[in-house]
Every structure is written in C-alpha cells, then in structure tokens.
C-alpha cells in the first residue's frame, strides 16, 4: 500500500517522539490528532464539536494528555524541537509570556458569567463617558451630576491611583478615575424626564454606535441613563473592570509596533529584573499599584482583556482602534506620546516618592562636614551658565588668583600682570549630600536612571523640590558642592600636582545664560569688571586646542552637520501645541566663526564663546577629577591600604573604582580607500558630506574600570561625573569619590590616635565599622586618660586580626543602565514626531509649494539610488530616493514634501515641481 509523503513524514515524527520519551508510560488518554482515522480520544477528554480545538484537530501537534503523562506542557514543547538549544536567559529577558506553567494562578478567579458582568459594567461606564462628551445627557451637563461622596464610593476608591503612568497628564488619570464615580440615583420623575429628553446621536468613531436602537434595545432606557448604571455589589467585579481598562490602555500603547513577538519583547527588555515572579493570570488584581507593579504590567504586556473590552463595545480590535477610543474618551490627547507610555519610564512621581523627597529636604546628616572635609569656598565668585529655561543647575565655575609662590590671594581684584597664575574651579552640585547611598531618595533616582528631555517637557530624575530646589546651584544661597580645582600649563594641558578634589559649600553670585555671557564678552565687560569670564574663555580656548592636537572629533570633523532641535509648548487658549525649531551646531574648530564659501549655512548658528566655556570647563572637570589625563595619574598615586598596615595600625580598606569611558582610534590603515575619499571630500570643501562620511570611522564607546584613551574627546582617560542631578551614573561616581575621601580621612584620624566620630555610619564609608566603633568606645570607657586611648587605637596588635571590614553597599555602575539606554529612543521618538509635525504644519498652511534647499551627503543604497540628504531650513538628515539617477556628493537639490505622517514617522521627499515655490524660512509653526 502506497502512502503519501506527508503521511510518511507524520508517522516518522510520531516514531521520533516515542523515542525521545522512551521510558515514559503514556496512558490511553494520549492521542495523536493528525487525521480522522487516528482520532482515538476518550469521550470525556475530547473537545466539543465545533470548538476552536476541534477546528484545529487536523494539526499534527494538537495533543491532549493528563498530568500523569507529562510533567508539564513545556516538556512536550521541548520534545517537538529536540535540536533547539535551551536558552534560559533569553526566555527570562523576554518574559516567557506564553505557557500556562509560567502564569501565577489568580486567587480571585471569576466565573465566565462574572467576567461578562464585569465587562458590561465597564462598557456602561465607557458609554456614559462618551455620551457626556457628546452632549447626549443634557440633564447631566446642565445640572452637574451629583455623585456619592468619595469616601463612600467603593468603585472610586478602588480606581483611585490605579492609572498612574497610563496617561501622560494628571488630567487623563483623573478622567479614568472619575469614570468609576457612582452617581446619586435620580428620583423616578427626573429619571423619566431624562429618558424622554435623550437625543439619538451616532458615534463618529470606527464601530461604536451610541444610537439607542443598537445598544441592548430591550433595556435601552435604563442602560443609557448615566444615573441608572448599577455598580456591582461584588468588589471583585469592580477590580476586574479596572484591570480590563488598564489592559485597554496598554493595548492602545502598542500602536505602531510591528514585527514578531521576540522583536517586540526587546523593546521592554530594560523592564526585566532578575528574580521576577511569573506573570499573573489575565485579569489578576494587583494589591498595590506602585512602581514595581507598573513595571511588571508594562513588561508582560497582557492586552487580552483590552481586546475583550473592544469586542464588547463592537469597536475595532486593533491597537489603532484602542488608541482612537482612549482619545475619544479624552484621556489622551491626539499628540499622546505612546512610545513614552509603553517604555515603562516613570512619567510622574508617586505619592510615596514625593513624601520621601520632602523628608530628604530636612536631612541634616553631613558626614563630610563631620569629618572636616567640606571646605568653605563662599569667598569665590561663582558663575553658572545655562539655558534660559534650565531649572536643575548642577555646575558652576570660578577663577582663583594665585600668587607667584602659589599661595592663595586674599583679594578677588583684577590681576595686575600677565604672570599671575590661575586655579580654575569647577563646582558640581553635591547631590549625594541629599540622596546618599542607601537612602529612600536614591531609590527614587534608581527607578528612573536619568532625566528625560522631550520636546514637550522634561521628566526629572528627582522630584522638583529637590532637582530645582535644594540640589540646584541657585544664586545667593549656601549650596553644597563637590569641587575640583586645577591649574593649566601654557599649552592647555593639566598640571597633575595641582588637582584638588573636595566637598565644599559655595554661594553662586551670577546665574547667567549663554546669551548674557556672549554679550558680556562682546561689550568688553567680560575682560574688565567681570574679568573672570575672559580668563575662563582663554582657558577654554587652550583646552580646545590641546584636545584637537590630540585627535579629538573637533579636529577630525571641524564642520559638523547642524541639527534641528524642536520644542513644543502647549497653548491653553488654542488647545494645542505651538512648535518651534532651532538649528544648532554642536561644535566648530574652537574659533567662534561663521562658515563661509560653499559651506555657508545661513540657518545654523555658530558655536558661541559661552558654549565653548561651558563645554571645555566641564570636560576639563571630568578630565581632572576622575577620568582625564590628570586624574589617571592622581588615581594611580593614591594609597589603597588593607585593613591593617605594616605598623600594626588599623586601617579601612580604601579602593576607588570608577567607570572610565573609552573609545579606540579609527582604523585608517585597513580602510585606506575610504580614508582617501574622506580626505578628498575635505579637500574639495564639501563640508557636510565630509562630516557625514567621517562617522563610519568612529568606534563605539566602551565603559570599563580600567582607564583608557577616549579618541573622540582627545583625552587619555575620561569619566562622566558633572551631571548628578540628571544621571544616576554621575551620582554613583560622586558616592564613590566621597567614600574614598572619607575613609582616607578616617585612616588619618587612626594614625593620629583619634577615634571615629560617633555620627559616622557604615553606609557613609561603605563598609561595616560597627564592631570597630564598639571596640573604640569600650577602650574609651576603660582608659583613664586620652593618651592611653590613643595608644590603644594606634597599636591594636591584639585585635587587628578580628576586624574584617565587610562591604555593606557595593556601588554597581551598571545599575539603571537599562532605563538609561531606553531613554535614548524615547527622546529620539519625541524629537522625530514633533519635527515631522512641524514640517506638516508648514506644508499644510502654505498655499504655494514649499521647497527646501538640500545637499546630498552620500549614497546609502546604490541599487535603489537612495541618498542621505541634509535639509538646511529644517536641520534634518533624511533619506531620499533619487528620481534622476545617480547624484554627486555635495550636489544642491530643491525638494518638496510628497507625503508625511508624524504618527507613523513617515516622510518622503520628491523634486520640487516648479521654481515659483516659496523658500521655507519659518522657525515657528503655529498650532493647527
């Protein structure tokens, strides 16, 4: 008897499966559902006729089995793919969102009838909200609906606080909460009047029809009346409805996400935490809606209940349909940032976090002051230079005049001769003073990892009362800082022996903007009354020249491609955002010049003197303290003692580890042809094509505890530490530095026979000093004189071996990196959306054809004639498919927008069709 090839293959697979599970006893309930004659399923276990499983019964691997046959379904899954390697890490990262064995059971599981009742309750609430918005319920609008008091409203109390981070505005969260408010029932007469006065308005959305004829026609009057929605008596049903609404919002966030599940899982990989419990069964009520619950909710992405809600509403069951519904409810705006919402980045601070922040304001514990480390530098004139809207000011600079013998000058007057030396000070906000290691406030920062800068707003790493308050270096107030002092050689290099690192207290004299500093320099004030500004500019110019000489990016790419920076500000009167565009240049060769000749760009502003000062002084700060040429030598020269030294004195182990950022130099030798082409572009004065082409030579930046050169900066070593209010890693560096300085001071006290101050804790130094303090206290009580106590501390031969200073808090520089890496695409998504929205408004509001002058940067895909172009007026790099064939680098084009969709991130250009179009020069696009 001949058998088909398909049938032979299936029989071979059955035989292979039996061999894999050799030794296991399969009961009679196990069956192979391949074709009808093999259906030997017992009546009690066979799926109902017409069910989904029965419809799939032609599929070979659709098995049924009892718990005695296989330990879990995952075993059978592994048997199906015997050659697949086990990758536990990937399954953990991806959450393994499928598979019954990975789902925690729901202790409050509802029956099907209860679930249906809960969904109908939610559907009624949604319809009530839609009718109120559309004005169908005239009585509610005119008489202002009366609700049950909040404290007595069970549904509202359950919903309160359950929608944090599911909308980008507090208003959106409040709308979601208020949907569960229970109205006070109207008297029968008023209720009847309300029914009679209802209008029949059809919903203009996708599928939802609010016409009374289409909604439970048998019970229209009661269901459509907002005063007659009955709240379930069982709180479990209300909880299920709230969870379903959360799932609907989560589904709406997935708009624009495409690709297989594995690819989608990578988008939320940063939300994974080792030791995460399995995901809960769909519809499970989370007892407390805190940061951890929100993270897990967005990581596992359970959207099944949300789809059920859309089905019950007869609404399109897609992410786009869900988003349209949420916008229709008024919860989201039409510009809602769904990339931000689904990322899991905390949008606002929880009540507990705000409470912790307020308590931290009153923190008086200052170990640096207790140990005598904090220096009083309030006699220095300190300047801060930031943007107009900056509130979290984390760095300041000042100049100290040194006498010829390197002693400090007592006056701050203008130097009277050119031989006078300067010490340049960089003061960084001492955030560790308010958010020390192990503190609750530090946990708030760790949850975010970084501040997020969007086109519409800034999401700070710390609550505003801290980031813009006690931490910020505001003017005329005593502020805690971590200060660095350094001197320069004539060539701009750092004098290693001049480096000073110390906690300090300062007072900012001038809070300046970039424009104000430029004005002071232009008018000469920066060289006379405020001569410190001129001295800082001179030092910054030397530093730039020194770095360029050592191969920095500014030397390799002297004319970088400018970038359009978009900002959007909400206008309450218009009810929409006003969008503005500013085109910025990241750097030039160090001279404040305007580009000339072929490379002239009238839209991009040249780098100002104030930007040069801030950039170079902050880089110098990073260089000097821990990551630059000077700090590398300073770091290696430090003594790292064990718990006891050769003299028998007790010493705290003191080792400083820092996260060095390293970048290797480009490999020009192995890419000689490309290197010659890059040089050719520069020689031909094709500046932007040259800058675009040079990018391919830059290597990625690596982070390591071992110091190494950073080619892009032109430094032998580099560490970020100047933005502790905005970056968690910078704050961790501050913690490590200060612990090192504290332990160094304590060891000095030991050598002098002075005990540890009682207020110093183990967390202050990072190791357990409790037993040591107990010993010193006991010795202090047992000795009659200070001299004997001093000898006891100095010579501890009998006890030194009993002290093991265990680490109590390890600083992990990788902590928070997941959220930091996730922040970059979020910021990029926001910037791209508003950039495209700006372009859309320009095109839509113009009667004439809008043309944009562009330059060809280089070829991206020769087969498709796809090129990278730079649009001058937009500060935009984009891909363009040539309509005329091959294009030369540096060729000027006039392009027009052929299609644009900001929501989907789509923009295409085509050749301008006429020469009579307008040349877009607007820098602001009004709301439309």
N, C-alpha and C positions, 0 to 999 in steps of 0.2 A: 504494500500500500504506500503510495507516494504521499508525502507530507509537504506542505508549503514551507518555504524558507522562514517565514515569520513564525509558524508553529514550531519548527525545529529550534529556532532561537529561544523561544519562550521555554520549551522543555529543557534546553541546556541551562537556562538561567535558573530554573527550579532545581535542577541537579546541583548546580553550584551553590545555591542557597542551602541545600541539605548538607553539603559537605562542610560549609562554613560553620553551621550549627551542629556539627557532629557531636553526639553525646547528649544533646538536649532532647528531651522527650516532648514531642508535640502531641497535644491532645486532639481528640476528634473534632474539636471546635475550630482548629486551624484549617483554613482553606485557601485555595488559590483562585482568585476571581479573574480568570483570563478569558474564558468564553463559556457559553451556556452549559455545555456538557460537563464542565468541571465544577459547576456550582453544587457543592455538597454541604451547604451551610445548614446547621440545625435551625429549625423554625424559630426558636427562641432568640437567636442572635442575628438572624438575617434582617437587613434594613428594610423598612417598609417600602412597598412598591411605589415607584414614582418619586421617592425621596432623592436627595442630592447624591447620597452614597450609592443608591441603586442605579442612578443615571450614570455614575462613574464606574459601574461594576465591570465594564469592558476593559478598564485599565488594569494592566498586569499586576501592579504593586498595591492594589487596593485590598489589603488583608484585614481580617478581624481575628483577634486572639484574646485569650484570657490572661490574667496576671500570672498564672502558673506556667504559661508557655514561654513568655519572655519577660525579663525583669523590667524592661521599660521599652517604650516605642523607639527610644534612641538606639537601642541595640539592633533593632531591625533596620533602622536607618543606616547604621554603620555597616550592616551586612549587605545592604544594597550597593554600597560603594566600598568594596574591600580594599581598593588601591589608594583611596584617599587618605592622606596623612592627617593625623589628629592635630588640630591647631587650637589648643585651648585658649591661648592668648587672644587670637582673632575673635573667637566666639565671645570671650569676655568683653572685649572692646566693643563689638557690635551689639552686645546686649543679649544675643540669642533670643530675640523677641518671639520666636515661634517655638512650639513644642510644649505640650502640657506639663512635662516634668520640670519645666523652668518657670512655672507660674505658681505663685503662692495662692492657696485657696482663700476664697472670700468667706469670712466667718458670718457675714450678714447677707448671704446669698439670697436673692429674691426669686420667687417663682416667676414663670413666664407671665402669668396674669398680673402680678405685682409690677413687673418691669413695664408692661404695656400701660398700666395705670399711671406709673411714674412718668413715662414719656408723654402721655396725653396731658398730664398736668403741666409739664414743661412746654408742650406745644401751645396750650392755652395761654400761658404766660407770654410766650413769644408773639402770639397773635394779638394779645392785648396791647403789647408794646407797639406793634406795627399799627394797630388801629388808632392808638393815641397819637402817634406821629402823623398819621394821615388825616387826623381830624374827624374820624368816624364817630367817636364817642364825644359828642358835643357837651353832654352834661358833665363829663369829667374835666373838659377843658374850661368850661365856664364856672363851675362850682369848686374847682380844685379838690380832687378826690381826697377823702378822709381815710386815713389808714389806722390800723390797730397800733397802739403805742409800741415803739421799738422793743422795749424790754419784754413785752408780752407776745411779740410776734415770733413764733418759733421758727418759721421758714426764713425770715430775715436774719435772725440771729445765727442760723446755720450757714447762711450765704455770706455773712459779713466777713470780709477779709479773705474770701476764697478765690478771688480773681486777681490777686496781686501778680504783676508781671505777665498778665494775659492781655493787657492793653497798654499802650504807651503813655496814656494820660490817666490821671486820677479820676477825671470826669467819666472816662469809659468804664473804670472799675465800679464807680458809684452807680452807673446805669445798670450794670449787671447785678449788683447787689439789690438795687431798688426794684428790679423785676420781680423779686420774691416778696415784696411787701404785700401784706394782706389787707385789702380794703375793708372798711366797715360796711356790712351789708346795708343797702338802702331799704327803706320801707316799701311795702308792696306797691303802693300807688306810684311812688317815684320810679321804682324799677320798671313798672309797666310803661310809664311815660318815656323812660329811656329807650325801651324796646321800640316803641312806636316812632320815636324820633330818629332812629338809626338810618344812616344813608347806606346805600349799596355801592361801594367803591371797589373796583377790581385792582388788585396789586399789579404794579407795573414791572415787577421782577421777573424771574425766569418762569417758575411753575406755580408759585403760591398764589391762590386766588381767594381773596378775602370776601368775595361775594357770598351772602348768606345762603344762596342756593347750593353752594359747593361745599359747605362745611357742616357735616353732620345735620343734614336737613331735618332729621327727626327731632332735633333738640336745639334748633338754631337760637332761639331767644335766650335761653339760659347761658349757653356756652359763649355767645358773642358778647354778652354783657360783662364788662370788666368787674362789676360788683358781685357777680354770682359765681366766680371761679372758686371752687371748693378746694381748700388746702387739705392734702391727705392727713389723716389722723396718725398714721404710722410715720415717725421721723425717718425711717429707712427709705421710704419712697421719696421724701424730700431730698435726702442725701444723694440718692441715685439720680434725681433730676439735676442737682447741682453738678454732679460728676459728669453727666451727659452734656451739660452746657460747656463745661471745661473742655471736654473732648471735641465739641464742635469748634471751639475757638482754636484748639490745637490743629484740627484738620484745616481750618482756614489759613493757618500759618504756612502750610506746605505748598502754597501756590508757587508755581514756577520751578518746583523741584522735580527733576526728571532723572531717569537712569534707573538701574537695578537697585534692589534693596541694599546691597553691600555698599554701593556708592553713596546712597542716602545716609546710611549709618555713619559714614566718615564725617559727615557734616556736624554730627553731635558727639563725636568721639571724645572731645575735650570734657564732656559732662560725665564720663565714666570715672568711677572711683573704685580702687581695689577693695574687695570685701563687700561690694554692693549685694544686697539681698535680691533674689529673683523678683521679677516684676509681678505685681499683683494681678489678680484676675480682673478682667474688664469690668468696670463699674464699682470697684472696691473703694470704699470711703477712706480717705487718708485722715487720721485723727487730728493732725495739726498741719496747717498749710504754712510751712516755714520754708526757708531757703533750701533745705535738703529735699523736701517734698517737691518743690518746684523743679529742682534739678532732675530728679528721677522722672518726674512727669514728662519733661521735655526730652529726656534721654530715651525713654521707652516708646514714646510717640504712639500711644494707644488711641486711635481715631475711630474705632468701630462704633462706639456709642454716638459719636458725632454724625456718622453716616446714617445711623438709625433715626436720629432726630430729623435729618433732611428728608429721609423716606417718609416719616410720619407727617411732615409738612408738605409732602408732594413737591419737593424742591430738588433742583438738580444736584445729584450726589457726586460732586467734584469739589476739589479744593477751591476752584474759582467760584462755584455756587455757594460754598460755605462763606467765602470772603464777602461776596455780594450781600448775603444775608446779614452778616455782622455789621457791615457798613450801613445797611438799611435800618438796622436797629439803633444806629447812632453810637455804637460802642467804639468803632474805629472810624477814622477819617479816610478820605479817598487817597491820602498820601501815607497811609499807615506803613511803618517800616516792618514788614513781616520777617525780613532777614534778622533784624534785631530781636524780635519776639521769639522766633524759633531757636535762636542761638543759645538761649538759657542765660545770657548775660543779665544780671540783676538790673532792672530798669529804675526802681526806686528803693529806698531804704525801708526795711520793715520797722515796726514799732519797737521791737526789741533792740534793733541796731541803733535807732535814734536815742533810746534810753541809755544804752551803753556809751554813746557819743557824748551825751550831756554829762554823764558821770565822769568821763575822762577829762572834761574841762576843769574839774576840781581836783585833779590828781596833783598832789604836792610832792610825791616821791621823786627825787632827782639824785640818783647815785653819783652822777658826775660832779654835782655840787658838794655832796657829802664827802667825796674823796679829794676835793680840791682841784679837780681837773678843769672845771669850767672857768675860762678866763673872761674878764670884763673888758670888752672891746668897744664899749659905748663911746669912747673918745674918737673913734674913726668916723669919717664922713662916708656913709654907705649909700650907694645908689642901687636902685632896682630898675631894670629896663625891660618892659614887656609890652604886649599889645594893649589897645585901648580897653578891650573887654575882659582882660585877664583878671581873675579874682584870686586864684590859688598861686600866689607869688612864692616861689621856692628858691630863688637865688638872688644874691646881691653881690656887688663888687666895690672895692675901695682901694686906695693907694696910701701906703705908709712911707714917709720920707725917712731915709737912713742917713746918718752922718758918715763921714769918710771912714771912721773907725767902726762902722757897722752898728753903732749904738742908736737906739730909737730917738727920734727928735721929739721934743716936748710940744712943738707947735705944729700947726697944720697950715702954715702960710706957704706962699709960692716959693719954690726953691730959687736961690739966687745965683746958682752956677750950674753948668751942664754936667759937672762931675758928680752931682748929688745922685745917690743911689735910691732906688725904689724897691719896696717889697709890695707885691700885688696880692691882695687878699680876695679870696672867693668864699662867700658865706652861703652855706646851704641850710635850708630850714631843718631844724633838728626834730624831725617827725618822731623819731624813736623816743624822745622825751615824753610824748603824749600817747604813743602806741608802742610801748616796749614789748619785748619778747614775752610771749605767754599771756598777753593781755587780751581781754574780750574785743577791744577795738582793733587789735591786729587781725583777729579772726574776720572782722568786717572787711578789712582790706584784702585778706587772703581769698575771700569769696569772689572778689572781682579781679584782682591781679593787676589791674591798670585802670586808668581813667579812659573813657571812651569819648572821642571827639567826632561828633556827627555834624552834618550840615545844619541841622535844626536845633541842636542842643549839645550840652556836654554832660555826660554821666560820670560823676566823680567817684574816685576810689574810696574817699572818706565823705561822711555827711558834711553839708555846707558849713555847719557851725565849727567844724574842725579845719577843713581844707581852705575855707575862705576866712576863717577866724583865727583861733589861737596858733595854728600851724603856720599860716601865711605870714610872710615878712612885710607886714603893713607898716606904714610910716608912723613915726613919733611914739611907738610903743616899744617896751623892752621885749625882745624876741630871742628865743633860744635857737642857736645855730651850731652847725659843725663847720668850723672854719679852716681854711687852708691858706698859708702864707708861703710865697715863693719869690725868688729873685731870678732874673734872666741875664744871660750873657749877651754881649752886643749882637751876636748872630741870631738871637731869639731862642737859643737852647736854654734849658733849665739848669741852674746850679744845684746839684743834688744835696749839698750840705746845708742849703738854705731852707729846706722844706720844714714847715711847721704844721702839724695837724692837731687840732684841739677843739673840744666842745667850748662854746662861747655864749656870751649874751651880748647882743648888739642892739642898736637903735637906728632904723633907716631914716635918713634925712630927706632923700628925694625919691619919690615914686614917679619915674619918667616913662614916657612912651618912646617908641623908635623915632617918631616924627619930631618930638621935642629935642631929643639928643642931636638929630641931624641939624635942626635949627640952631641949637647952641653952637655947634661946630661951624656952621656956615656964617654965623654972625660974629664969631670970634670969642664968644663968652666961654666956650669950652677950652680956651687957651689962656684965659685971664682969671676972672673971678672963680670959675669952676675949672681950674687947670687940671684937675684930676681926670676929667673926661678926655682931654687931649693926651694926657700921659697914657691912659688906657688904650686910646686909638693907636698910639705909637707902638705900644707893646703888642697889640693885636696884629698890627701890620707885620711886625717882626716875626710873630708866631706863624702867620700865614706863609710868609716867605720861607721860613725854616721847614715847614711841613711840605711845601711844594718842592723844595730842594730834595726832600727825601721821598719823593714819588707819590704824593697824595693825589686823590682824584682831581682836585682843583688844578693840578699841573697837567695831568693826563687829558682831562676834558675841560679846557679853560672856558668854553662857551656851552654850558649845559642847556638842554631844552627846557624852556619855561613850562610851568604847569598852572592850569586854571584851578583856583580854589573857590568853591561855591559855598555860599551861606544862604539860609532861608529863614526869614523872620516872620512869625505869624502876625497878621493884622486882624485885630478883633473886629474892626468895622467892616472889612471886606469878607471876613470869614475864610480867609485863605492866606497862603504864604506869599510874601514878596521875595523874589530870588535875585541875588546879586552875584556877580562874577568878578574876581580879581586875579590877574595873571601875575605869578610870582616867579622870580629866578632864584634858584637855590644858592648859587654862588657865582663869582667870577674869579679871575686870577688873583684877586686880592686888591685890585685897584677899583675905585668907585667910578667906573667909566660907562658910558653908553655905547652900545655896539654901533659900528659904522660900516659903510660899504654894503656888500652883498648880504652880510649877516644882519643888517639893521632890522630890528623888531620893534615897531612903534607901540606894541601892546604890552610888552613885558617891562616891568620896572627893574632897573639895575640894582644890585645889592648895595644897600646904604652903609654908611660908616657905622651907624648904631648896630646894624645886624652883624657887621664884621666884629665889633667889640664883643657882643654877647656870644657869638659863635666861638670865637677864638679863646676868650677867657673861660668859657665853660668847658671847652675841650681841654684847655690847659689845666683846669681844675681836675678833670678826670685823669689827665696825664700825671699831675703832681701827686695826688693823694694815693691812689692805689693802682692805677693801670697805665701810667705813662712812663716815659723814659726815666724820670726821677724816682717814681715810687717803686719801680722794679729794683733799683739799687737800694733804696731805703728799706724795702721789704726784706731783701736778702741779708741786709746788715743787722736786722733785729735778732735778738737772742730769744730762742724758743726753749725755755727751761723745762726739765722734767719736774716731777712732784718734789724732788729734793736735789740739791746741788752737791758739789764736792765738799763744801764746807759743813755739810750736815744741816743746813738751814732748810726749813720747809718752804717750798715754792709752788705756786699754782702753775700747772702746765699751761703754756700760752703759745698757741699756734694760730696764725692767721691765714685763712684760705679765702681767696677771692675769685669771682668769675671773670676771667680775662676773655675779652672778645678778640678773636684772631682772624686775620684774613691773609691768605698767601698771595704773593705777587703773581700777576698774569704770566702765562707761559707763551712768550712770543716766539721762542725758538722753534717749537713744534708746529706753529701756525704762521709760518713765515709769509706765505702768500696773503693771508688775511691781514697780517700786520702791515704789509706793504700797501695794501689797499686802504687801510685806515690812515696811513701817513699820506697817501695820495689825496684823500678827501680833505685832510687838514691843509695840505699844500695848495689845493685849489680853492681854499677859503669856503668850503661847504661845511659850515659850522654845525648846523643841526644834524645833517646826515653823519658827520663825523662823530658827534656825541652819541647818536643812536647806534652806530656801528661799534663804538668802543665798549658798549655794555656787554657784548658777548665774551669779552676777555675777563671780566670781573668774576672772581670766585666767591662762593658763599661764605658767610661769616660763621665761625665755629666758636663755641663757648667752652672754656677749659679752665681748670685750676692751675694749669701751667702757663706761665707768661709766654707770649709770643708776639711777633710783629703784626700790626694791622696796616696792610698796604693802603687801603682806601683813606685812612687818616694820616698816613705818613708818620706813624709812631712805632716805636719798638714794642710798646705794650699799651693796652687800653682797657679801661673798666668803666662802665656807666654807674654813676652814683649821684648825679646832680638833680634828680627829679624824684625825691622820695615821697612827695605828696601824690604823684601821678603814676609811679611804677613801683610795684612790690619788690622787684629785684634790687632796685636802688635802695629801698628801705632796709632790705636784708643786709646789704653791704654796710649801711650805717650801723646796724646792730652788731655786725662782726667787728668793725673797726672800734667801736666804743667798748665792746667787751675786751678787746685786746688791750686798749689803753687802761681800762680799769684793773685788769689783772696785773698789768705791768706796774701800776701804782701800788697795788696791794703787796706785790712781791718786794717793792722798795720799802714799804712800811715794815715788812717782816725783817728785812735786813737791818733796819734801824731799831728793831725790837718794839714796834708799835702794833697793837692788836688791830684786827679788822673792825671798823665801825659797826656798831650793833645794827644799824638800819640797812646795811648791805645784805641782800638776799642771794640765794644760789642762782636765781634766774637772772640777776644783774650781771653775773660773771659767766653763766653758762655751765657751771659745774657745782657739784654738791659740796658746800663748805659748812654744812650744819655741824658735823662732828668736830671739825677744826674749831669752830666758834665755841662749841661746848667745852672743848679742852682748854681754850684760852680763858674762858670765863671761870672755869674751875681753878685754873692756875692763878688767876687774878684774885680769887677769894681766899686761896690758901697761902698766898705770899704776903709778907708784911710790908714789903717795900717795892717801889716801882723798879728798882734795879734788879731785884730777883725775878720779877715778872719778865723783864727784858731779857735776862739770861735764859729764862725758860723758853721764850719764843725763839731766840737765836739758836740755842743748842738743844735740839729736840731729838737726840740720838735714840732715846728710849721709845719714842712714839712715832718717829717719822715713817717707819715702815707700816704702821697701822692705818695711815691716811691714804686712801685711794680716792682721788677726786673724779668721781664718775660724772660723765656729761649728763646734764638734766634737760638740755634743749639743743638739739642739733639744728643748725641753720641749713636748710635744704634750698639751694638756689633754683632747683627745678620746680619748686612749689609754685603753683599759679601760672606756669608757662603755658598750660593748655588753654586757659582763658585768654592769656596774652596773645597767643597765636590766633585764637578765634576772633580777637578784636580787630585784627587787620582786615580780614574780608568784610566784616561788618561795616567798618569805616569806609572801605572801598565801595561797598554796595550803596551806602548812603550818598557818597560823593557822586557816584556814577548816575544814580537815579536823578538827583537834582541837577546835575549837569545836563542830562538829556531833557529834563523838564524845562530848564532854562532855554535850550535850543528850540524845543517845541513851541514855547510861547513866542519866541522871536519870529518863527516862521508863520505861526497861525495869525499873529496880529499884524502882519505886513501884507499889504495889498499887492505890492510888487514882489518880484522874485528876489529872494535873499541869497546873495552869493558870498562865499567865504574864500579868501585867498589862502592857499595851502602850498606846502612844499613837500616834495617826495623825499622821504627819509631813506628808504631802502626796500628791496624786494623781500616779500615774505614767502610767497609761493609762485615760482616762475611758471609752473604749468597752468595756473589759473590767472596769471598776470595780476596777482594780488600784491599790493604795496602798502607799506606803512606811510602814512602822511601826517603832517602836523598842520593843524588849522590855527593860524595866527590869532584871529579875533576871539577864538574860543579857548585857547590854551589847551588844545585837545590833540592827543595822538589817537589815530584811528586807522582801521584797515579799509582799503579802497580797492575794488576790482576795476582795473583799467578798461575803458571802453575803446581805447585806441591802440591797444597792444603794449609793447614794451615801453617803459618810461625810464628816464635817466635820473639818477640821484641828484637832488638839488633842483630839479625842474619845478617851476611855479605853475600851479593849477588854480582855476576858479571852479569851485564845486558848489552844488546846491544839495539840500536835503531831499532825498526821494521818498524816504519813509522813516518814521520814528515812532517808537512805543516805549516810553520810560518804564512802565510797569514790567515789561518783559525784557528791558535792557537792549532794545533793538534800535539801531541807527544805520542807515545806508546813505551813501553819497553818490551823486552822479555829476557828470559835467554840466556846468551852467549852460542853459539853452539859449540865453541871449545876453548881450553885453549891456543892456539897459537896466539890469537889475540893480539893487542897492547894495552897497558895501556895508555889511553889518559891523557897526562900531559901538553898539549899545553895551553898557556894562551892567545894566539892571533890567530885569524882565518883571513887569508888574504882575500882580495876581490876575488870573483869568478864570 
